[in-house]
Amino acid sequence: MKAGCRYISFLFLTAALSAPAAIVTRGASQDEHHDEHHDQKRVYDRDHKDYHNWDDNEDRYYHQYYTENHKEYRDYSKLKSKDQSAYWKWRHEHGDDHH
């Protein structure tokens, strides 16, 4: 009888200790999936005092800005602050529904 009780206790203890590990593993996997689809950065526009999500949509506008202004393309992060401000001024004038 003692052996049977120990065996049942062992099973319950194993189940109790395994459950949190399974939950953590599942949660991490969902977070990784979430991050893959929402890998974007936020950029602050000092002149207009607002933030913009830099996503595929914003990237299209940024390329459009260079095309319309006949400028040589440069990565936004490498622009001088006055050039970044010029982009956001243009962007606010050429906004979409949520800007």
Jmol script that loads the backbone (N, CA, C; Angstrom):
load data "model"
ATOM      1  N   MET A   1       0.820  -1.202   0.000  1.00  0.00           N
ATOM      2  CA  MET A   1       0.000   0.000   0.000  1.00  0.00           C
ATOM      3  C   MET A   1       0.859   1.258   0.000  1.00  0.00           C
ATOM      4  N   LYS A   2       1.964   1.206   0.769  1.00  0.00           N
ATOM      5  CA  LYS A   2       2.854   2.365   0.802  1.00  0.00           C
ATOM      6  C   LYS A   2       3.442   2.649  -0.575  1.00  0.00           C
ATOM      7  N   ALA A   3       3.829   1.617  -1.300  1.00  0.00           N
ATOM      8  CA  ALA A   3       4.431   1.784  -2.620  1.00  0.00           C
ATOM      9  C   ALA A   3       3.418   2.408  -3.585  1.00  0.00           C
ATOM     10  N   GLY A   4       2.185   1.990  -3.516  1.00  0.00           N
ATOM     11  CA  GLY A   4       1.142   2.538  -4.386  1.00  0.00           C
ATOM     12  C   GLY A   4       0.895   4.003  -4.093  1.00  0.00           C
ATOM     13  N   CYS A   5       0.889   4.357  -2.843  1.00  0.00           N
ATOM     14  CA  CYS A   5       0.677   5.753  -2.446  1.00  0.00           C
ATOM     15  C   CYS A   5       1.851   6.618  -2.916  1.00  0.00           C
ATOM     16  N   ARG A   6       3.063   6.108  -2.779  1.00  0.00           N
ATOM     17  CA  ARG A   6       4.250   6.849  -3.246  1.00  0.00           C
ATOM     18  C   ARG A   6       4.195   7.031  -4.761  1.00  0.00           C
ATOM     19  N   TYR A   7       3.790   6.011  -5.474  1.00  0.00           N
ATOM     20  CA  TYR A   7       3.724   6.079  -6.927  1.00  0.00           C
ATOM     21  C   TYR A   7       2.713   7.141  -7.370  1.00  0.00           C
ATOM     22  N   ILE A   8       1.541   7.156  -6.732  1.00  0.00           N
ATOM     23  CA  ILE A   8       0.513   8.145  -7.067  1.00  0.00           C
ATOM     24  C   ILE A   8       1.010   9.550  -6.705  1.00  0.00           C
ATOM     25  N   SER A   9       1.665   9.694  -5.561  1.00  0.00           N
ATOM     26  CA  SER A   9       2.223  10.994  -5.161  1.00  0.00           C
ATOM     27  C   SER A   9       3.266  11.458  -6.178  1.00  0.00           C
ATOM     28  N   PHE A  10       4.095  10.519  -6.640  1.00  0.00           N
ATOM     29  CA  PHE A  10       5.116  10.824  -7.631  1.00  0.00           C
ATOM     30  C   PHE A  10       4.477  11.333  -8.931  1.00  0.00           C
ATOM     31  N   LEU A  11       3.396  10.679  -9.359  1.00  0.00           N
ATOM     32  CA  LEU A  11       2.703  11.096 -10.581  1.00  0.00           C
ATOM     33  C   LEU A  11       2.128  12.513 -10.447  1.00  0.00           C
ATOM     34  N   PHE A  12       1.479  12.779  -9.301  1.00  0.00           N
ATOM     35  CA  PHE A  12       0.913  14.109  -9.090  1.00  0.00           C
ATOM     36  C   PHE A  12       2.008  15.184  -9.030  1.00  0.00           C
ATOM     37  N   LEU A  13       3.102  14.882  -8.362  1.00  0.00           N
ATOM     38  CA  LEU A  13       4.207  15.822  -8.260  1.00  0.00           C
ATOM     39  C   LEU A  13       4.811  16.099  -9.643  1.00  0.00           C
ATOM     40  N   THR A  14       4.999  15.055 -10.435  1.00  0.00           N
ATOM     41  CA  THR A  14       5.540  15.209 -11.786  1.00  0.00           C
ATOM     42  C   THR A  14       4.614  16.070 -12.637  1.00  0.00           C
ATOM     43  N   ALA A  15       3.312  15.814 -12.556  1.00  0.00           N
ATOM     44  CA  ALA A  15       2.334  16.590 -13.331  1.00  0.00           C
ATOM     45  C   ALA A  15       2.338  18.053 -12.881  1.00  0.00           C
ATOM     46  N   ALA A  16       2.414  18.281 -11.579  1.00  0.00           N
ATOM     47  CA  ALA A  16       2.390  19.645 -11.051  1.00  0.00           C
ATOM     48  C   ALA A  16       3.629  20.428 -11.488  1.00  0.00           C
ATOM     49  N   LEU A  17       4.779  19.764 -11.522  1.00  0.00           N
ATOM     50  CA  LEU A  17       6.010  20.444 -11.911  1.00  0.00           C
ATOM     51  C   LEU A  17       6.121  20.631 -13.425  1.00  0.00           C
ATOM     52  N   SER A  18       5.488  19.776 -14.198  1.00  0.00           N
ATOM     53  CA  SER A  18       5.582  19.851 -15.661  1.00  0.00           C
ATOM     54  C   SER A  18       4.638  20.888 -16.249  1.00  0.00           C
ATOM     55  N   ALA A  19       3.525  21.132 -15.635  1.00  0.00           N
ATOM     56  CA  ALA A  19       2.518  22.035 -16.187  1.00  0.00           C
ATOM     57  C   ALA A  19       3.050  23.454 -16.411  1.00  0.00           C
ATOM     58  N   PRO A  20       3.715  24.095 -15.443  1.00  0.00           N
ATOM     59  CA  PRO A  20       4.213  25.451 -15.695  1.00  0.00           C
ATOM     60  C   PRO A  20       5.220  25.509 -16.850  1.00  0.00           C
ATOM     61  N   ALA A  21       6.062  24.508 -16.998  1.00  0.00           N
ATOM     62  CA  ALA A  21       7.033  24.490 -18.091  1.00  0.00           C
ATOM     63  C   ALA A  21       6.319  24.445 -19.435  1.00  0.00           C
ATOM     64  N   ALA A  22       5.259  23.685 -19.530  1.00  0.00           N
ATOM     65  CA  ALA A  22       4.504  23.594 -20.781  1.00  0.00           C
ATOM     66  C   ALA A  22       3.834  24.929 -21.099  1.00  0.00           C
ATOM     67  N   ILE A  23       3.333  25.603 -20.094  1.00  0.00           N
ATOM     68  CA  ILE A  23       2.671  26.894 -20.300  1.00  0.00           C
ATOM     69  C   ILE A  23       3.682  27.943 -20.756  1.00  0.00           C
ATOM     70  N   VAL A  24       4.850  27.985 -20.123  1.00  0.00           N
ATOM     71  CA  VAL A  24       5.880  28.953 -20.488  1.00  0.00           C
ATOM     72  C   VAL A  24       6.352  28.715 -21.911  1.00  0.00           C
ATOM     73  N   THR A  25       6.563  27.467 -22.291  1.00  0.00           N
ATOM     74  CA  THR A  25       7.017  27.143 -23.638  1.00  0.00           C
ATOM     75  C   THR A  25       5.989  27.589 -24.668  1.00  0.00           C
ATOM     76  N   ARG A  26       4.730  27.350 -24.421  1.00  0.00           N
ATOM     77  CA  ARG A  26       3.680  27.747 -25.356  1.00  0.00           C
ATOM     78  C   ARG A  26       3.604  29.264 -25.458  1.00  0.00           C
ATOM     79  N   GLY A  27       3.728  29.968 -24.340  1.00  0.00           N
ATOM     80  CA  GLY A  27       3.683  31.419 -24.349  1.00  0.00           C
ATOM     81  C   GLY A  27       4.835  32.019 -25.133  1.00  0.00           C
ATOM     82  N   ALA A  28       6.021  31.478 -24.981  1.00  0.00           N
ATOM     83  CA  ALA A  28       7.185  31.991 -25.714  1.00  0.00           C
ATOM     84  C   ALA A  28       6.986  31.809 -27.201  1.00  0.00           C
ATOM     85  N   SER A  29       6.442  30.693 -27.586  1.00  0.00           N
ATOM     86  CA  SER A  29       6.222  30.433 -29.005  1.00  0.00           C
ATOM     87  C   SER A  29       5.223  31.426 -29.589  1.00  0.00           C
ATOM     88  N   GLN A  30       4.192  31.786 -28.852  1.00  0.00           N
ATOM     89  CA  GLN A  30       3.220  32.770 -29.333  1.00  0.00           C
ATOM     90  C   GLN A  30       3.860  34.147 -29.430  1.00  0.00           C
ATOM     91  N   ASP A  31       4.731  34.505 -28.453  1.00  0.00           N
ATOM     92  CA  ASP A  31       5.401  35.798 -28.497  1.00  0.00           C
ATOM     93  C   ASP A  31       6.313  35.905 -29.710  1.00  0.00           C
ATOM     94  N   GLU A  32       7.033  34.834 -30.037  1.00  0.00           N
ATOM     95  CA  GLU A  32       7.912  34.848 -31.195  1.00  0.00           C
ATOM     96  C   GLU A  32       7.100  35.078 -32.464  1.00  0.00           C
ATOM     97  N   HIS A  33       5.970  34.405 -32.577  1.00  0.00           N
ATOM     98  CA  HIS A  33       5.097  34.563 -33.741  1.00  0.00           C
ATOM     99  C   HIS A  33       4.585  35.994 -33.810  1.00  0.00           C
ATOM    100  N   HIS A  34       4.213  36.543 -32.660  1.00  0.00           N
ATOM    101  CA  HIS A  34       3.701  37.910 -32.590  1.00  0.00           C
ATOM    102  C   HIS A  34       4.767  38.895 -33.065  1.00  0.00           C
ATOM    103  N   ASP A  35       6.021  38.724 -32.606  1.00  0.00           N
ATOM    104  CA  ASP A  35       7.083  39.647 -32.964  1.00  0.00           C
ATOM    105  C   ASP A  35       7.431  39.595 -34.440  1.00  0.00           C
ATOM    106  N   GLU A  36       7.303  38.432 -35.069  1.00  0.00           N
ATOM    107  CA  GLU A  36       7.638  38.308 -36.486  1.00  0.00           C
ATOM    108  C   GLU A  36       6.775  39.219 -37.341  1.00  0.00           C
ATOM    109  N   HIS A  37       5.520  39.392 -36.952  1.00  0.00           N
ATOM    110  CA  HIS A  37       4.587  40.145 -37.779  1.00  0.00           C
ATOM    111  C   HIS A  37       4.471  41.604 -37.362  1.00  0.00           C
ATOM    112  N   HIS A  38       5.079  41.954 -36.254  1.00  0.00           N
ATOM    113  CA  HIS A  38       4.957  43.327 -35.786  1.00  0.00           C
ATOM    114  C   HIS A  38       6.329  43.921 -35.513  1.00  0.00           C
ATOM    115  N   ASP A  39       7.268  43.612 -36.382  1.00  0.00           N
ATOM    116  CA  ASP A  39       8.614  44.132 -36.226  1.00  0.00           C
ATOM    117  C   ASP A  39       8.662  45.504 -36.862  1.00  0.00           C
ATOM    118  N   GLN A  40       8.357  46.514 -36.081  1.00  0.00           N
ATOM    119  CA  GLN A  40       8.368  47.866 -36.590  1.00  0.00           C
ATOM    120  C   GLN A  40       8.922  48.772 -35.511  1.00  0.00           C
ATOM    121  N   LYS A  41       9.362  49.939 -35.934  1.00  0.00           N
ATOM    122  CA  LYS A  41       9.878  50.885 -34.966  1.00  0.00           C
ATOM    123  C   LYS A  41       9.053  52.154 -35.015  1.00  0.00           C
ATOM    124  N   ARG A  42       9.113  52.883 -33.931  1.00  0.00           N
ATOM    125  CA  ARG A  42       8.410  54.163 -33.858  1.00  0.00           C
ATOM    126  C   ARG A  42       9.438  55.273 -33.987  1.00  0.00           C
ATOM    127  N   VAL A  43       9.069  56.304 -34.746  1.00  0.00           N
ATOM    128  CA  VAL A  43       9.965  57.429 -34.990  1.00  0.00           C
ATOM    129  C   VAL A  43       9.265  58.702 -34.504  1.00  0.00           C
ATOM    130  N   TYR A  44      10.005  59.511 -33.789  1.00  0.00           N
ATOM    131  CA  TYR A  44       9.443  60.750 -33.245  1.00  0.00           C
ATOM    132  C   TYR A  44       9.684  61.920 -34.200  1.00  0.00           C
ATOM    133  N   ASP A  45       8.642  62.662 -34.459  1.00  0.00           N
ATOM    134  CA  ASP A  45       8.699  63.859 -35.294  1.00  0.00           C
ATOM    135  C   ASP A  45       8.729  65.055 -34.339  1.00  0.00           C
ATOM    136  N   ARG A  46       9.894  65.667 -34.198  1.00  0.00           N
ATOM    137  CA  ARG A  46      10.064  66.752 -33.217  1.00  0.00           C
ATOM    138  C   ARG A  46       9.218  67.977 -33.546  1.00  0.00           C
ATOM    139  N   ASP A  47       9.135  68.336 -34.804  1.00  0.00           N
ATOM    140  CA  ASP A  47       8.403  69.552 -35.166  1.00  0.00           C
ATOM    141  C   ASP A  47       6.900  69.432 -34.918  1.00  0.00           C
ATOM    142  N   HIS A  48       6.350  68.261 -35.194  1.00  0.00           N
ATOM    143  CA  HIS A  48       4.910  68.052 -35.016  1.00  0.00           C
ATOM    144  C   HIS A  48       4.576  67.389 -33.678  1.00  0.00           C
ATOM    145  N   LYS A  49       5.618  67.028 -32.934  1.00  0.00           N
ATOM    146  CA  LYS A  49       5.476  66.424 -31.604  1.00  0.00           C
ATOM    147  C   LYS A  49       4.558  65.200 -31.622  1.00  0.00           C
ATOM    148  N   ASP A  50       4.838  64.281 -32.570  1.00  0.00           N
ATOM    149  CA  ASP A  50       4.068  63.042 -32.629  1.00  0.00           C
ATOM    150  C   ASP A  50       4.967  61.889 -33.064  1.00  0.00           C
ATOM    151  N   TYR A  51       4.465  60.701 -32.876  1.00  0.00           N
ATOM    152  CA  TYR A  51       5.188  59.494 -33.254  1.00  0.00           C
ATOM    153  C   TYR A  51       4.577  58.891 -34.508  1.00  0.00           C
ATOM    154  N   HIS A  52       5.415  58.230 -35.278  1.00  0.00           N
ATOM    155  CA  HIS A  52       4.964  57.515 -36.468  1.00  0.00           C
ATOM    156  C   HIS A  52       5.506  56.093 -36.405  1.00  0.00           C
ATOM    157  N   ASN A  53       4.674  55.131 -36.743  1.00  0.00           N
ATOM    158  CA  ASN A  53       5.141  53.751 -36.862  1.00  0.00           C
ATOM    159  C   ASN A  53       5.847  53.613 -38.201  1.00  0.00           C
ATOM    160  N   TRP A  54       7.083  53.172 -38.150  1.00  0.00           N
ATOM    161  CA  TRP A  54       7.835  52.982 -39.399  1.00  0.00           C
ATOM    162  C   TRP A  54       7.605  51.549 -39.849  1.00  0.00           C
ATOM    163  N   ASP A  55       6.646  51.372 -40.728  1.00  0.00           N
ATOM    164  CA  ASP A  55       6.274  50.060 -41.247  1.00  0.00           C
ATOM    165  C   ASP A  55       6.372  50.087 -42.761  1.00  0.00           C
ATOM    166  N   ASP A  56       5.854  49.074 -43.420  1.00  0.00           N
ATOM    167  CA  ASP A  56       5.911  49.028 -44.889  1.00  0.00           C
ATOM    168  C   ASP A  56       5.209  50.230 -45.516  1.00  0.00           C
ATOM    169  N   ASN A  57       4.109  50.652 -44.927  1.00  0.00           N
ATOM    170  CA  ASN A  57       3.356  51.794 -45.440  1.00  0.00           C
ATOM    171  C   ASN A  57       4.205  53.073 -45.379  1.00  0.00           C
ATOM    172  N   GLU A  58       4.830  53.293 -44.232  1.00  0.00           N
ATOM    173  CA  GLU A  58       5.663  54.492 -44.082  1.00  0.00           C
ATOM    174  C   GLU A  58       6.861  54.435 -45.021  1.00  0.00           C
ATOM    175  N   ASP A  59       7.404  53.262 -45.199  1.00  0.00           N
ATOM    176  CA  ASP A  59       8.546  53.098 -46.102  1.00  0.00           C
ATOM    177  C   ASP A  59       8.160  53.460 -47.547  1.00  0.00           C
ATOM    178  N   ARG A  60       6.938  53.106 -47.947  1.00  0.00           N
ATOM    179  CA  ARG A  60       6.463  53.480 -49.293  1.00  0.00           C
ATOM    180  C   ARG A  60       6.374  55.001 -49.431  1.00  0.00           C
ATOM    181  N   TYR A  61       5.835  55.660 -48.392  1.00  0.00           N
ATOM    182  CA  TYR A  61       5.761  57.117 -48.425  1.00  0.00           C
ATOM    183  C   TYR A  61       7.157  57.727 -48.494  1.00  0.00           C
ATOM    184  N   TYR A  62       8.085  57.148 -47.755  1.00  0.00           N
ATOM    185  CA  TYR A  62       9.445  57.671 -47.736  1.00  0.00           C
ATOM    186  C   TYR A  62      10.084  57.575 -49.123  1.00  0.00           C
ATOM    187  N   HIS A  63       9.892  56.460 -49.803  1.00  0.00           N
ATOM    188  CA  HIS A  63      10.410  56.317 -51.168  1.00  0.00           C
ATOM    189  C   HIS A  63       9.706  57.282 -52.129  1.00  0.00           C
ATOM    190  N   GLN A  64       8.414  57.479 -51.925  1.00  0.00           N
ATOM    191  CA  GLN A  64       7.663  58.425 -52.751  1.00  0.00           C
ATOM    192  C   GLN A  64       8.220  59.842 -52.571  1.00  0.00           C
ATOM    193  N   TYR A  65       8.549  60.192 -51.338  1.00  0.00           N
ATOM    194  CA  TYR A  65       9.129  61.501 -51.036  1.00  0.00           C
ATOM    195  C   TYR A  65      10.407  61.713 -51.849  1.00  0.00           C
ATOM    196  N   TYR A  66      11.262  60.721 -51.887  1.00  0.00           N
ATOM    197  CA  TYR A  66      12.507  60.847 -52.652  1.00  0.00           C
ATOM    198  C   TYR A  66      12.250  60.929 -54.155  1.00  0.00           C
ATOM    199  N   THR A  67      11.297  60.174 -54.624  1.00  0.00           N
ATOM    200  CA  THR A  67      10.974  60.204 -56.050  1.00  0.00           C
ATOM    201  C   THR A  67      10.436  61.574 -56.449  1.00  0.00           C
ATOM    202  N   GLU A  68       9.497  62.097 -55.681  1.00  0.00           N
ATOM    203  CA  GLU A  68       8.883  63.388 -56.000  1.00  0.00           C
ATOM    204  C   GLU A  68       9.870  64.549 -55.895  1.00  0.00           C
ATOM    205  N   ASN A  69      10.825  64.451 -54.996  1.00  0.00           N
ATOM    206  CA  ASN A  69      11.760  65.551 -54.776  1.00  0.00           C
ATOM    207  C   ASN A  69      13.090  65.363 -55.502  1.00  0.00           C
ATOM    208  N   HIS A  70      13.160  64.344 -56.344  1.00  0.00           N
ATOM    209  CA  HIS A  70      14.349  64.082 -57.167  1.00  0.00           C
ATOM    210  C   HIS A  70      15.636  64.100 -56.348  1.00  0.00           C
ATOM    211  N   LYS A  71      15.577  63.434 -55.208  1.00  0.00           N
ATOM    212  CA  LYS A  71      16.738  63.356 -54.336  1.00  0.00           C
ATOM    213  C   LYS A  71      17.350  61.970 -54.424  1.00  0.00           C
ATOM    214  N   GLU A  72      18.635  61.896 -54.096  1.00  0.00           N
ATOM    215  CA  GLU A  72      19.292  60.589 -54.016  1.00  0.00           C
ATOM    216  C   GLU A  72      18.859  59.920 -52.715  1.00  0.00           C
ATOM    217  N   TYR A  73      18.414  58.674 -52.817  1.00  0.00           N
ATOM    218  CA  TYR A  73      17.870  57.972 -51.659  1.00  0.00           C
ATOM    219  C   TYR A  73      18.916  57.809 -50.561  1.00  0.00           C
ATOM    220  N   ARG A  74      18.501  58.099 -49.334  1.00  0.00           N
ATOM    221  CA  ARG A  74      19.331  57.860 -48.159  1.00  0.00           C
ATOM    222  C   ARG A  74      18.463  57.237 -47.094  1.00  0.00           C
ATOM    223  N   ASP A  75      19.041  56.335 -46.323  1.00  0.00           N
ATOM    224  CA  ASP A  75      18.324  55.710 -45.220  1.00  0.00           C
ATOM    225  C   ASP A  75      17.911  56.785 -44.220  1.00  0.00           C
ATOM    226  N   TYR A  76      16.676  56.712 -43.740  1.00  0.00           N
ATOM    227  CA  TYR A  76      16.147  57.729 -42.836  1.00  0.00           C
ATOM    228  C   TYR A  76      17.035  57.920 -41.610  1.00  0.00           C
ATOM    229  N   SER A  77      17.516  56.815 -41.057  1.00  0.00           N
ATOM    230  CA  SER A  77      18.305  56.894 -39.826  1.00  0.00           C
ATOM    231  C   SER A  77      19.639  57.619 -40.025  1.00  0.00           C
ATOM    232  N   LYS A  78      20.063  57.797 -41.273  1.00  0.00           N
ATOM    233  CA  LYS A  78      21.340  58.464 -41.553  1.00  0.00           C
ATOM    234  C   LYS A  78      21.160  59.931 -41.956  1.00  0.00           C
ATOM    235  N   LEU A  79      19.931  60.397 -41.965  1.00  0.00           N
ATOM    236  CA  LEU A  79      19.671  61.790 -42.337  1.00  0.00           C
ATOM    237  C   LEU A  79      20.016  62.735 -41.194  1.00  0.00           C
ATOM    238  N   LYS A  80      20.384  63.935 -41.553  1.00  0.00           N
ATOM    239  CA  LYS A  80      20.554  64.995 -40.560  1.00  0.00           C
ATOM    240  C   LYS A  80      19.164  65.361 -40.048  1.00  0.00           C
ATOM    241  N   SER A  81      19.108  65.939 -38.858  1.00  0.00           N
ATOM    242  CA  SER A  81      17.801  66.253 -38.263  1.00  0.00           C
ATOM    243  C   SER A  81      16.985  67.215 -39.131  1.00  0.00           C
ATOM    244  N   LYS A  82      17.635  68.163 -39.813  1.00  0.00           N
ATOM    245  CA  LYS A  82      16.873  69.093 -40.671  1.00  0.00           C
ATOM    246  C   LYS A  82      16.247  68.348 -41.850  1.00  0.00           C
ATOM    247  N   ASP A  83      16.926  67.316 -42.359  1.00  0.00           N
ATOM    248  CA  ASP A  83      16.368  66.536 -43.463  1.00  0.00           C
ATOM    249  C   ASP A  83      15.237  65.627 -42.981  1.00  0.00           C
ATOM    250  N   GLN A  84      15.366  65.110 -41.766  1.00  0.00           N
ATOM    251  CA  GLN A  84      14.274  64.331 -41.187  1.00  0.00           C
ATOM    252  C   GLN A  84      13.048  65.222 -40.996  1.00  0.00           C
ATOM    253  N   SER A  85      13.277  66.425 -40.515  1.00  0.00           N
ATOM    254  CA  SER A  85      12.162  67.378 -40.334  1.00  0.00           C
ATOM    255  C   SER A  85      11.497  67.710 -41.661  1.00  0.00           C
ATOM    256  N   ALA A  86      12.303  67.854 -42.708  1.00  0.00           N
ATOM    257  CA  ALA A  86      11.742  68.149 -44.037  1.00  0.00           C
ATOM    258  C   ALA A  86      10.860  66.990 -44.500  1.00  0.00           C
ATOM    259  N   TYR A  87      11.300  65.752 -44.217  1.00  0.00           N
ATOM    260  CA  TYR A  87      10.469  64.603 -44.598  1.00  0.00           C
ATOM    261  C   TYR A  87       9.140  64.630 -43.846  1.00  0.00           C
ATOM    262  N   TRP A  88       9.172  64.849 -42.526  1.00  0.00           N
ATOM    263  CA  TRP A  88       7.923  64.820 -41.761  1.00  0.00           C
ATOM    264  C   TRP A  88       7.001  65.971 -42.150  1.00  0.00           C
ATOM    265  N   LYS A  89       7.569  67.114 -42.530  1.00  0.00           N
ATOM    266  CA  LYS A  89       6.732  68.225 -43.013  1.00  0.00           C
ATOM    267  C   LYS A  89       6.000  67.765 -44.276  1.00  0.00           C
ATOM    268  N   TRP A  90       6.738  67.165 -45.201  1.00  0.00           N
ATOM    269  CA  TRP A  90       6.139  66.648 -46.434  1.00  0.00           C
ATOM    270  C   TRP A  90       5.116  65.571 -46.110  1.00  0.00           C
ATOM    271  N   ARG A  91       5.476  64.712 -45.164  1.00  0.00           N
ATOM    272  CA  ARG A  91       4.606  63.571 -44.817  1.00  0.00           C
ATOM    273  C   ARG A  91       3.273  64.047 -44.263  1.00  0.00           C
ATOM    274  N   HIS A  92       3.294  65.076 -43.441  1.00  0.00           N
ATOM    275  CA  HIS A  92       2.038  65.598 -42.886  1.00  0.00           C
ATOM    276  C   HIS A  92       1.183  66.259 -43.966  1.00  0.00           C
ATOM    277  N   GLU A  93       1.821  66.783 -44.986  1.00  0.00           N
ATOM    278  CA  GLU A  93       1.086  67.366 -46.101  1.00  0.00           C
ATOM    279  C   GLU A  93       0.535  66.300 -47.062  1.00  0.00           C
ATOM    280  N   HIS A  94       1.125  65.111 -47.031  1.00  0.00           N
ATOM    281  CA  HIS A  94       0.724  64.014 -47.921  1.00  0.00           C
ATOM    282  C   HIS A  94       0.252  62.818 -47.115  1.00  0.00           C
ATOM    283  N   GLY A  95      -0.463  63.084 -46.038  1.00  0.00           N
ATOM    284  CA  GLY A  95      -0.875  62.039 -45.111  1.00  0.00           C
ATOM    285  C   GLY A  95      -1.922  61.098 -45.678  1.00  0.00           C
ATOM    286  N   ASP A  96      -2.065  59.979 -44.975  1.00  0.00           N
ATOM    287  CA  ASP A  96      -3.142  59.057 -45.322  1.00  0.00           C
ATOM    288  C   ASP A  96      -4.236  59.201 -44.260  1.00  0.00           C
ATOM    289  N   ASP A  97      -5.163  58.282 -44.225  1.00  0.00           N
ATOM    290  CA  ASP A  97      -6.327  58.413 -43.354  1.00  0.00           C
ATOM    291  C   ASP A  97      -5.991  58.465 -41.868  1.00  0.00           C
ATOM    292  N   HIS A  98      -4.894  57.801 -41.445  1.00  0.00           N
ATOM    293  CA  HIS A  98      -4.605  57.754 -40.021  1.00  0.00           C
ATOM    294  C   HIS A  98      -3.476  58.689 -39.615  1.00  0.00           C
ATOM    295  N   HIS A  99      -3.087  59.641 -40.459  1.00  0.00           N
ATOM    296  CA  HIS A  99      -2.054  60.617 -40.067  1.00  0.00           C
ATOM    297  C   HIS A  99      -2.633  62.007 -40.121  1.00  0.00           C
TER     298      HIS A  99
END
end "model"
wireframe off; spacefill off
backbone 0.3
color backbone group
